Amino acid sequence: MNAEHTWIVQAQRGDQQAFAKLVEAYQGPVYNLAYRMLGNADDAADAAQETFLRAYAHLASYDPKRKFSSWLLTIASNYCIDQLRRRRINWVSVEELPPWETLRARTPDPEESAIRGSDANEIQEMLNTLPPDYRLAVVLRYWYDYSYQDIAAMTNSTVSAVKSRLHRARRMLAEVITATPYRERHEPPDTENPYPQKGALMQCIVQMPAS
């Protein structure tokens, strides 16, 4: 029995300290997903808090056959989608980065390094142009490396629907990247490369094959 499973069992029996360890272990991934979906630190922090409150309230229904991280991110995904559908969010220029130091593990991981090393503001602005369902599919696929099958299960949809959302999202992102206002904010592009130099992470997503 690994530590995570022990914490889950203890938390299901009412041990709040055990649940606190689960929060500590997963607050980074939950917060990051919420930030990518909602676009600002305050809403992401609220979403993370609500996710863990809901997880604690429904911990008895958790199926141990399922990965705990997937179960938890499904709760976070559903909450973020509900928030985006419930109100029209007036996106502002994204100037603040998520508070990595307080909500992520102390040792930087590849995702953090990649985002810090690229134009994070541009990435978030481009994500904000996507409809909620497309945005979620992109985040789960390219930030968390979930399979089509996993994303379909987490979003209560089908594999074909997930592939369709990702395909359409890539087309939308390609249009944003190649749009004149976006290109004018960057260095002159290479004539042999239709994409600007910055936003490398998004460029990779756009150019990935459909399957």
WOZI-V134415 format. One record per backbone hydrogen bond with DSSP energy under -0.5 kcal/mol. CO is the residue of the C=O (numbers start at 0). NH is the residue of the N-H. Records with the same first field share a line. If there is no record, write none. Layout:
CO->NH + NH
This chain:
1->5
2->6
3->7
4->8
5->9
6->10
7->11
8->12
9->14
10->13
13->15
14->18
15->19
16->20
17->21
18->22
19->23
20->24
21->25
22->26
25->29
26->30
27->31
28->32
29->33
30->34
31->35
32->36
33->37
34->38
39->43
40->44
41->45
42->46
43->47
44->48
45->49
46->50
47->51
48->52
49->53
50->54
51->55
52->56
53->57
55->58
57->60
58->61
61->63
62->65
66->70
67->71
68->72
69->73
70->74
71->75
72->76
73->77
74->78
75->79
76->80
77->81
78->82
79->83
80->84
81->85
82->86
86->88
87->89
88->90
92->94
97->99
98->101 + 102
99->103
105->107
108->112
109->113
110->114
111->115
112->116
113->117
114->117
117->119
118->122
119->123
120->124
121->125
122->126
123->127
124->128
125->128
126->129
130->134
131->135
132->136
133->137
134->138
135->139
136->140
137->141 + 142
138->142 + 143
139->145
146->150
147->151
148->152
149->153
150->154
151->156
152->155
157->161
158->162
159->163
160->164
161->165
162->166
163->167
164->168
165->169
166->170
167->171
168->172
169->173
170->174
171->175
172->176
173->177
174->178
175->178
178->182
179->183
180->184
181->184
182->185
189->192
198->202
199->203
200->204
201->205
202->206
203->207
204->207
